[in-house]
Amino acid sequence: MIYAVWVPLLMPFLAVPAARRLADALSPVRAVRLLAATGVGLALCSVLALALLVVPGATRFSAVSAVGELVRPLSEAAPAATVPLAAAALALLVGCAAAVARAARRHWAELRRAGRFDGRPGELAVLRDSRPDAYALPGRPGTPGRIVVTTGMLRALDPAERDALLAHERAHLAGRHHLFMAAAEGAALCHPALRSLRAPMGYALERCADEAAASAVGDRRVAARAIGRAALAARATEAVPQPRPRMALAAAAGPVPRRVAALLGRSTARSRVGRAAAAALLACLVVSGAAALDATSDLHSSIEAAQGESAHH
């Protein structure tokens, strides 16, 4: 356990470089699924590793040893080493739990505030606002989401571009893309290195919606033009902050030039790079999981030995 327990805490630093290449090198749908699985998996393994670090130091206290029916400490190391390490790991666990709880409360509060659109018929809510903006607003459980668009954005686009923009936002709602972003945010709160997964995840989600919009209107150039013009219109008034919920996904977000180039077929990404990046992420996930399981097994064996059960075998 002494070595295996550190692997899940270090592996996210190795996964990030591969994740940055993944969004451009794989199809958007595959990139989203792999990024979500990797982020959540690595985050869970790192949390488990912190919990495993807490146990040996905690058993140095008589009350904990009595509960576990231990006749000797789990670790042969001196208390001066195990107890501070356990305290630091516990503090990190508590911090992660508090951060995730705050994020969940904020997310739920935004969904409740977004309920003001629920009384409007249909999936589209048009706001009388001269500032160009459009985004997909997920609904609360059991309620449909809404596409929110301002009159300023509608005026900035021609009819074909409006159809592409609405198809883009509709794809966000149909694909429940906000759940993938929530998973990336939660993983980032559990390990600092996983914060770097949020940008590739956001880009891959926008690319998913871009492809869905291009398929819906039947013209990739129209979809690319709609995204580009929407971004230009939104950035012309970016000095004025937009009252957009944090979990909202917008067509004008992210690296728009890269997205437009991908829609127009000018992406230089190669499938070989995508396969290598995917293999690297999967390897990081497998190694982290295997190390966490190995450390857990070692801890279980140490507990049995400390309880004196090994003498009966």
C-alpha positions as CSV (number, residue, x, y, z in Angstrom):
1,M,0.0,0.0,0.0
2,I,2.8,2.4,0.8
3,Y,3.6,2.8,-2.9
4,A,0.3,1.9,-4.7
5,V,-1.7,4.4,-2.7
6,W,0.2,7.3,-4.3
7,V,-0.4,6.2,-7.9
8,P,-4.0,7.5,-8.1
9,L,-2.9,10.8,-6.8
10,L,-0.2,11.2,-9.4
11,M,-1.9,9.7,-12.4
12,P,-4.2,12.7,-13.2
13,F,-1.1,14.8,-14.0
14,L,-0.1,12.3,-16.7
15,A,-3.6,12.1,-18.1
16,V,-4.1,15.9,-18.8
17,P,-1.6,16.2,-21.8
18,A,-3.4,13.3,-23.6
19,A,-6.8,14.8,-22.8
20,R,-5.9,18.1,-24.5
21,R,-5.2,16.3,-27.7
22,L,-8.3,14.1,-27.5
23,A,-11.1,16.6,-28.4
24,D,-9.6,17.4,-31.8
25,A,-8.3,13.9,-32.6
26,L,-11.4,11.8,-32.0
27,S,-15.1,12.2,-33.0
28,P,-16.8,14.6,-30.6
29,V,-19.2,12.0,-29.1
30,R,-16.3,9.6,-28.4
31,A,-14.2,12.3,-26.9
32,V,-17.0,13.4,-24.6
33,R,-17.6,9.9,-23.3
34,L,-13.9,9.1,-22.8
35,L,-13.2,12.5,-21.1
36,A,-16.2,12.0,-18.7
37,A,-15.2,8.4,-17.9
38,T,-11.6,9.4,-17.3
39,G,-12.3,12.4,-15.2
40,V,-14.8,10.7,-13.0
41,G,-12.8,7.5,-12.7
42,L,-9.5,9.3,-11.8
43,A,-11.4,11.6,-9.3
44,L,-12.9,8.6,-7.6
45,C,-9.6,6.8,-7.4
46,S,-7.9,9.8,-5.9
47,V,-10.6,10.2,-3.3
48,L,-10.2,6.5,-2.4
49,A,-6.5,7.0,-2.1
50,L,-6.9,9.9,0.3
51,A,-9.3,7.8,2.4
52,L,-6.8,4.9,2.5
53,L,-4.1,7.4,3.7
54,V,-6.4,8.5,6.6
55,V,-7.0,5.0,8.1
56,P,-3.4,4.0,9.3
57,G,-3.0,7.3,11.1
58,A,-6.5,7.3,12.6
59,T,-5.9,3.8,14.1
60,R,-3.1,5.4,16.2
61,F,-5.9,6.8,18.4
62,S,-7.2,4.4,21.0
63,A,-10.9,5.1,20.3
64,V,-10.5,4.2,16.6
65,S,-8.4,1.1,17.5
66,A,-11.1,0.0,19.9
67,V,-13.8,0.3,17.3
68,G,-11.7,-1.7,14.8
69,E,-10.7,-4.3,17.5
70,L,-7.1,-3.8,16.7
71,V,-4.4,-5.2,18.9
72,R,-1.6,-3.4,17.2
73,P,-1.2,-0.4,14.8
74,L,-1.7,-0.9,11.1
75,S,1.5,0.8,10.2
76,E,5.0,0.2,11.6
77,A,6.0,3.8,10.9
78,A,6.2,6.2,13.8
79,P,3.1,8.2,14.8
80,A,5.1,11.4,13.9
81,A,4.8,10.4,10.2
82,T,1.5,8.6,10.0
83,V,-0.7,10.9,12.0
84,P,0.2,14.2,10.2
85,L,-0.2,12.4,6.9
86,A,-3.6,11.1,7.9
87,A,-4.6,14.6,9.1
88,A,-3.6,16.2,5.8
89,A,-5.5,13.5,3.8
90,L,-8.6,14.0,6.0
91,A,-8.4,17.8,5.5
92,L,-8.3,17.3,1.7
93,L,-11.2,14.9,1.8
94,V,-13.3,17.3,3.8
95,G,-12.4,20.2,1.5
96,C,-13.4,18.1,-1.5
97,A,-16.7,17.1,0.0
98,A,-17.5,20.7,1.0
99,A,-16.6,22.0,-2.5
100,V,-18.7,19.4,-4.2
101,A,-21.6,20.1,-1.9
102,R,-21.4,23.9,-2.6
103,A,-21.3,23.2,-6.3
104,A,-24.3,21.0,-6.1
105,R,-26.3,23.6,-4.1
106,R,-25.3,26.3,-6.6
107,H,-26.3,24.1,-9.5
108,W,-29.7,23.3,-8.0
109,A,-30.3,27.0,-7.1
110,E,-29.7,27.9,-10.7
111,L,-32.1,25.3,-11.9
112,R,-34.7,26.6,-9.6
113,R,-34.2,30.2,-10.8
114,A,-34.4,28.9,-14.3
115,G,-37.9,27.6,-13.6
116,R,-39.2,31.0,-14.4
117,F,-39.1,29.9,-18.1
118,D,-41.1,26.8,-17.4
119,G,-44.4,28.6,-17.6
120,R,-43.8,29.6,-21.2
121,P,-45.1,27.4,-24.0
122,G,-42.7,25.4,-26.1
123,E,-39.0,24.9,-25.8
124,L,-38.0,28.4,-26.9
125,A,-37.9,31.5,-24.6
126,V,-37.2,34.8,-26.4
127,L,-35.9,37.6,-24.2
128,R,-36.3,41.2,-25.2
129,D,-32.7,42.2,-24.9
130,S,-30.5,44.0,-27.4
131,R,-27.5,42.1,-26.4
132,P,-26.9,39.1,-28.6
133,D,-27.0,35.9,-26.6
134,A,-28.3,32.3,-26.9
135,Y,-27.9,29.3,-24.7
136,A,-29.4,26.0,-23.7
137,L,-30.8,26.0,-20.2
138,P,-31.3,22.5,-18.7
139,G,-34.6,21.9,-16.8
140,R,-35.1,20.5,-13.4
141,P,-35.7,16.7,-13.1
142,G,-39.0,16.0,-14.7
143,T,-39.2,19.2,-16.6
144,P,-37.9,20.0,-20.1
145,G,-35.1,22.3,-20.8
146,R,-35.3,25.6,-22.6
147,I,-33.5,27.4,-25.4
148,V,-33.1,31.0,-24.4
149,V,-32.3,33.5,-27.1
150,T,-32.4,37.3,-27.1
151,T,-33.9,39.5,-29.7
152,G,-30.5,40.9,-30.3
153,M,-29.2,37.5,-31.4
154,L,-32.2,36.8,-33.6
155,R,-31.6,40.1,-35.4
156,A,-27.9,39.3,-35.9
157,L,-28.6,36.1,-37.9
158,D,-30.5,35.4,-41.1
159,P,-33.2,32.7,-41.1
160,A,-31.0,29.8,-42.1
161,E,-28.4,30.8,-39.4
162,R,-31.2,31.0,-36.8
163,D,-32.2,27.5,-37.6
164,A,-28.7,26.3,-37.2
165,L,-28.3,28.1,-33.9
166,L,-31.5,26.7,-32.5
167,A,-30.5,23.2,-33.7
168,H,-27.2,23.6,-31.9
169,E,-28.8,24.5,-28.6
170,R,-31.4,21.8,-29.1
171,A,-28.6,19.3,-29.4
172,H,-27.3,20.4,-26.0
173,L,-30.6,19.7,-24.4
174,A,-31.3,16.4,-26.2
175,G,-27.8,15.1,-25.3
176,R,-28.0,16.2,-21.6
177,H,-24.7,17.9,-22.1
178,H,-24.9,19.8,-18.8
179,L,-24.5,16.5,-17.0
180,F,-21.2,15.9,-18.7
181,M,-20.0,19.4,-17.7
182,A,-21.2,18.8,-14.1
183,A,-19.1,15.6,-14.1
184,A,-16.1,17.5,-15.3
185,E,-16.6,20.2,-12.7
186,G,-17.0,17.6,-9.9
187,A,-13.9,15.8,-11.0
188,A,-12.0,19.1,-11.0
189,L,-13.1,19.7,-7.4
190,C,-11.6,16.3,-6.3
191,H,-8.2,16.7,-7.8
192,P,-6.5,20.0,-9.0
193,A,-4.9,18.4,-12.1
194,L,-8.4,17.5,-13.4
195,R,-9.3,21.1,-13.7
196,S,-7.5,21.0,-17.1
197,L,-10.2,18.5,-18.3
198,R,-12.9,21.1,-18.3
199,A,-11.7,23.0,-21.3
200,P,-11.4,19.9,-23.6
201,M,-14.8,18.7,-22.3
202,G,-16.5,22.0,-23.1
203,Y,-14.9,22.1,-26.5
204,A,-16.0,18.5,-27.3
205,L,-19.5,19.2,-26.2
206,E,-19.7,22.3,-28.4
207,R,-18.4,20.2,-31.3
208,C,-21.1,17.6,-30.7
209,A,-23.7,20.3,-30.9
210,D,-22.0,21.8,-34.0
211,E,-22.2,18.5,-35.8
212,A,-25.8,18.0,-34.8
213,A,-26.7,21.5,-36.1
214,A,-24.9,20.8,-39.4
215,S,-26.9,17.6,-39.8
216,A,-30.2,19.3,-38.9
217,V,-29.8,22.1,-41.5
218,G,-28.1,19.9,-44.1
219,D,-25.3,22.4,-44.7
220,R,-22.0,22.5,-42.8
221,R,-21.2,25.9,-44.2
222,V,-24.4,27.4,-42.9
223,A,-23.8,25.9,-39.5
224,A,-20.2,27.2,-39.5
225,R,-21.4,30.7,-40.5
226,A,-24.1,30.7,-37.8
227,I,-21.6,29.9,-35.1
228,G,-19.1,32.4,-36.3
229,R,-21.6,35.3,-36.7
230,A,-23.2,34.4,-33.3
231,A,-19.8,34.6,-31.6
232,L,-18.9,37.9,-33.3
233,A,-22.2,39.4,-32.3
234,A,-21.8,38.3,-28.7
235,R,-18.3,39.5,-28.4
236,A,-19.2,42.9,-29.8
237,T,-21.0,43.5,-26.5
238,E,-18.9,41.4,-24.2
239,A,-18.0,44.5,-22.2
240,V,-21.5,44.2,-20.7
241,P,-21.8,41.0,-18.7
242,Q,-24.4,38.6,-19.8
243,P,-26.8,37.3,-17.1
244,R,-26.2,33.7,-18.1
245,P,-26.4,30.8,-15.7
246,R,-23.2,28.9,-15.1
247,M,-24.5,25.6,-16.3
248,A,-25.8,27.0,-19.6
249,L,-24.1,25.9,-22.8
250,A,-23.9,28.4,-25.6
251,A,-23.1,28.2,-29.3
252,A,-20.8,31.3,-29.1
253,A,-18.6,29.7,-26.3
254,G,-15.2,28.1,-26.5
255,P,-12.6,28.3,-29.3
256,V,-14.9,29.3,-32.1
257,P,-12.2,29.4,-34.9
258,R,-11.3,25.8,-34.2
259,R,-14.9,24.7,-34.2
260,V,-15.5,26.5,-37.5
261,A,-12.4,25.0,-39.1
262,A,-13.6,21.5,-38.0
263,L,-17.0,22.1,-39.5
264,L,-15.4,23.2,-42.8
265,G,-13.2,20.2,-42.9
266,R,-9.9,22.1,-42.3
267,S,-9.0,20.2,-39.1
268,T,-5.5,18.8,-39.1
269,A,-6.1,16.2,-36.4
270,R,-5.2,12.6,-37.4
271,S,-6.9,9.5,-36.3
272,R,-3.5,8.0,-35.2
273,V,-3.1,10.9,-32.7
274,G,-6.7,10.2,-31.5
275,R,-6.1,6.6,-30.9
276,A,-2.8,7.3,-29.1
277,A,-4.5,9.9,-26.9
278,A,-7.4,7.6,-26.1
279,A,-5.0,4.7,-25.3
280,A,-3.0,7.0,-23.0
281,L,-6.2,8.1,-21.1
282,L,-7.4,4.5,-20.8
283,A,-4.0,3.4,-19.6
284,C,-4.0,6.1,-16.9
285,L,-7.5,5.1,-15.8
286,V,-6.7,1.4,-15.6
287,V,-3.4,1.9,-13.8
288,S,-5.0,4.3,-11.3
289,G,-7.9,1.8,-10.6
290,A,-5.6,-1.1,-10.3
291,A,-3.3,0.8,-7.9
292,A,-6.3,1.8,-5.8
293,L,-7.6,-1.7,-5.6
294,D,-4.1,-3.0,-4.7
295,A,-3.8,-0.4,-1.9
296,T,-7.3,-1.3,-0.7
297,S,-6.4,-5.0,-0.6
298,D,-3.2,-4.3,1.3
299,L,-5.1,-2.2,3.8
300,H,-7.6,-5.0,4.4
301,S,-4.8,-7.5,4.9
302,S,-3.1,-5.1,7.4
303,I,-6.4,-4.8,9.3
304,E,-6.8,-8.5,9.6
305,A,-3.2,-8.9,10.8
306,A,-3.7,-6.1,13.3
307,Q,-6.8,-7.8,14.7
308,G,-4.8,-10.9,15.3
309,E,-6.8,-13.0,12.8
310,S,-3.7,-14.0,11.0
311,A,-2.7,-16.1,14.0
312,H,-5.7,-18.4,13.4
313,H,-4.8,-19.3,9.8
